[in-house]
Amino acid sequence: MISELAERQRALELLRTAFPDYRIVFSKGRWAAVSAGSPPVVWFAKTPSSLCGQLFQAQLRNGGTVVPFGGGRS
C-alpha cells in the first residue's frame, strides 16, 4: 500500500512533468499552480486531479501543449 506522502509526491512529479510551464506546489492541504505569465495566473484545488483538469483547460484555451504523463510506459 502506498502512503499518502508517497502518493502526493508522485502526483507532484506527474503534474510537474505534464505542465512544465507552471510552478506546482502542495501546502496546507491545497494544491496550487502559478503560470509564468505577466501577470501570473493562479489556480487552487483540493485534489491533484482537479488541478490537472484546470491546467489542461488552461492549456487548451491558450494553445499550449501537455506533455505525456507516462513517457511511453504501458
Rosetta constraint file for C-alpha pairs under 8 A:
AtomPair CA 2 CA 6 HARMONIC 6.29 0.50
AtomPair CA 2 CA 7 HARMONIC 6.37 0.50
AtomPair CA 3 CA 7 HARMONIC 6.18 0.50
AtomPair CA 4 CA 8 HARMONIC 6.11 0.50
AtomPair CA 5 CA 9 HARMONIC 6.18 0.50
AtomPair CA 6 CA 10 HARMONIC 6.17 0.50
AtomPair CA 7 CA 11 HARMONIC 6.18 0.50
AtomPair CA 8 CA 12 HARMONIC 6.22 0.50
AtomPair CA 9 CA 13 HARMONIC 6.27 0.50
AtomPair CA 10 CA 14 HARMONIC 6.21 0.50
AtomPair CA 11 CA 15 HARMONIC 6.07 0.50
AtomPair CA 11 CA 48 HARMONIC 6.53 0.50
AtomPair CA 12 CA 16 HARMONIC 5.98 0.50
AtomPair CA 12 CA 24 HARMONIC 7.22 0.50
AtomPair CA 12 CA 25 HARMONIC 7.25 0.50
AtomPair CA 12 CA 26 HARMONIC 7.85 0.50
AtomPair CA 12 CA 48 HARMONIC 7.94 0.50
AtomPair CA 13 CA 17 HARMONIC 6.07 0.50
AtomPair CA 14 CA 18 HARMONIC 6.07 0.50
AtomPair CA 14 CA 69 HARMONIC 6.20 0.50
AtomPair CA 15 CA 19 HARMONIC 5.87 0.50
AtomPair CA 15 CA 24 HARMONIC 7.43 0.50
AtomPair CA 15 CA 48 HARMONIC 7.88 0.50
AtomPair CA 15 CA 52 HARMONIC 6.83 0.50
AtomPair CA 16 CA 20 HARMONIC 5.37 0.50
AtomPair CA 16 CA 22 HARMONIC 7.36 0.50
AtomPair CA 16 CA 23 HARMONIC 7.55 0.50
AtomPair CA 16 CA 24 HARMONIC 6.51 0.50
AtomPair CA 17 CA 67 HARMONIC 6.76 0.50
AtomPair CA 17 CA 69 HARMONIC 6.87 0.50
AtomPair CA 18 CA 66 HARMONIC 5.60 0.50
AtomPair CA 18 CA 67 HARMONIC 4.47 0.50
AtomPair CA 18 CA 68 HARMONIC 6.12 0.50
AtomPair CA 18 CA 69 HARMONIC 5.76 0.50
AtomPair CA 19 CA 55 HARMONIC 7.54 0.50
AtomPair CA 19 CA 66 HARMONIC 6.21 0.50
AtomPair CA 19 CA 67 HARMONIC 6.70 0.50
AtomPair CA 21 CA 35 HARMONIC 6.55 0.50
AtomPair CA 21 CA 36 HARMONIC 6.65 0.50
AtomPair CA 22 CA 33 HARMONIC 5.98 0.50
AtomPair CA 22 CA 34 HARMONIC 5.40 0.50
AtomPair CA 22 CA 35 HARMONIC 4.78 0.50
AtomPair CA 22 CA 36 HARMONIC 6.44 0.50
AtomPair CA 23 CA 33 HARMONIC 5.38 0.50
AtomPair CA 23 CA 34 HARMONIC 5.18 0.50
AtomPair CA 23 CA 35 HARMONIC 6.66 0.50
AtomPair CA 23 CA 36 HARMONIC 7.87 0.50
AtomPair CA 24 CA 31 HARMONIC 7.39 0.50
AtomPair CA 24 CA 32 HARMONIC 5.71 0.50
AtomPair CA 24 CA 33 HARMONIC 4.35 0.50
AtomPair CA 24 CA 34 HARMONIC 6.67 0.50
AtomPair CA 25 CA 31 HARMONIC 5.89 0.50
AtomPair CA 25 CA 32 HARMONIC 5.44 0.50
AtomPair CA 25 CA 33 HARMONIC 6.50 0.50
AtomPair CA 26 CA 30 HARMONIC 5.69 0.50
AtomPair CA 26 CA 31 HARMONIC 4.52 0.50
AtomPair CA 26 CA 32 HARMONIC 6.36 0.50
AtomPair CA 27 CA 31 HARMONIC 6.54 0.50
AtomPair CA 27 CA 32 HARMONIC 8.00 0.50
AtomPair CA 29 CA 46 HARMONIC 7.02 0.50
AtomPair CA 30 CA 44 HARMONIC 6.90 0.50
AtomPair CA 30 CA 45 HARMONIC 5.95 0.50
AtomPair CA 30 CA 46 HARMONIC 5.07 0.50
AtomPair CA 30 CA 47 HARMONIC 7.23 0.50
AtomPair CA 31 CA 44 HARMONIC 5.70 0.50
AtomPair CA 31 CA 45 HARMONIC 5.10 0.50
AtomPair CA 31 CA 46 HARMONIC 5.99 0.50
AtomPair CA 31 CA 47 HARMONIC 6.55 0.50
AtomPair CA 31 CA 48 HARMONIC 6.56 0.50
AtomPair CA 31 CA 51 HARMONIC 6.90 0.50
AtomPair CA 32 CA 42 HARMONIC 7.04 0.50
AtomPair CA 32 CA 43 HARMONIC 5.55 0.50
AtomPair CA 32 CA 44 HARMONIC 4.52 0.50
AtomPair CA 32 CA 45 HARMONIC 6.38 0.50
AtomPair CA 32 CA 51 HARMONIC 7.35 0.50
AtomPair CA 33 CA 42 HARMONIC 5.69 0.50
AtomPair CA 33 CA 43 HARMONIC 5.23 0.50
AtomPair CA 33 CA 44 HARMONIC 6.69 0.50
AtomPair CA 33 CA 51 HARMONIC 7.67 0.50
AtomPair CA 34 CA 40 HARMONIC 6.39 0.50
AtomPair CA 34 CA 41 HARMONIC 5.65 0.50
AtomPair CA 34 CA 42 HARMONIC 4.50 0.50
AtomPair CA 34 CA 43 HARMONIC 6.52 0.50
AtomPair CA 35 CA 40 HARMONIC 5.17 0.50
AtomPair CA 35 CA 41 HARMONIC 5.26 0.50
AtomPair CA 35 CA 42 HARMONIC 6.56 0.50
AtomPair CA 36 CA 40 HARMONIC 5.61 0.50
AtomPair CA 36 CA 41 HARMONIC 7.77 0.50
AtomPair CA 37 CA 41 HARMONIC 7.01 0.50
AtomPair CA 43 CA 51 HARMONIC 7.25 0.50
AtomPair CA 43 CA 54 HARMONIC 7.39 0.50
AtomPair CA 43 CA 55 HARMONIC 8.00 0.50
AtomPair CA 44 CA 51 HARMONIC 6.82 0.50
AtomPair CA 45 CA 50 HARMONIC 5.86 0.50
AtomPair CA 45 CA 51 HARMONIC 5.32 0.50
AtomPair CA 46 CA 50 HARMONIC 7.00 0.50
AtomPair CA 46 CA 51 HARMONIC 7.79 0.50
AtomPair CA 47 CA 51 HARMONIC 6.49 0.50
AtomPair CA 48 CA 52 HARMONIC 6.04 0.50
AtomPair CA 49 CA 53 HARMONIC 6.22 0.50
AtomPair CA 50 CA 54 HARMONIC 6.32 0.50
AtomPair CA 51 CA 55 HARMONIC 6.17 0.50
AtomPair CA 52 CA 56 HARMONIC 6.02 0.50
AtomPair CA 53 CA 57 HARMONIC 6.19 0.50
AtomPair CA 54 CA 58 HARMONIC 6.24 0.50
AtomPair CA 55 CA 59 HARMONIC 6.14 0.50
AtomPair CA 56 CA 60 HARMONIC 6.30 0.50
AtomPair CA 56 CA 66 HARMONIC 7.25 0.50
AtomPair CA 57 CA 61 HARMONIC 6.26 0.50
AtomPair CA 58 CA 62 HARMONIC 6.12 0.50
AtomPair CA 59 CA 63 HARMONIC 5.87 0.50
AtomPair CA 59 CA 64 HARMONIC 4.67 0.50
AtomPair CA 59 CA 65 HARMONIC 6.24 0.50
AtomPair CA 59 CA 66 HARMONIC 7.20 0.50
AtomPair CA 60 CA 64 HARMONIC 6.30 0.50
AtomPair CA 60 CA 65 HARMONIC 7.66 0.50
AtomPair CA 70 CA 74 HARMONIC 7.58 0.50
